[in-house]
């Protein structure tokens, strides 16, 4: 199911002659274990690292971390991701896309794909599917 959302994002990007696919990615339960301890961040498994790296390495992708993390913890998450060669473009915002006549993005940022455990994302399954999808591009 997640691959269908990614396929739609790429199809729309091509149809509209856009150059970017925006990923809004939840942290806890999707990338990191939910340990409820400040400043202790660990990836769920190696597939998370490999999947994020696959997305991050694509020139057309932008990663927006979707999280309730306090600002003072964002740097430690950025450092963890960077240590594995994964770029984070933004936290909880997309300043590249502004409101238009058909969409108000002043209170909700624009994204192409949402990865969130509360929306059904399963890190044990879906990271592998994402990596397989990108092998076909």
Secondary structure, DSSP 8 states (H G I E B T S, - for coil): -HHHHHHHHHHHHHHTT---EEEEEESBTTTB-----TT---BS-HHHHHHHHHHHTSTTEEEEEE----HHHHHHHHHHHHHTT----EES--TTS---SS---SSS---SEEE-GGGT--TTTHHHHHHHHHHT-
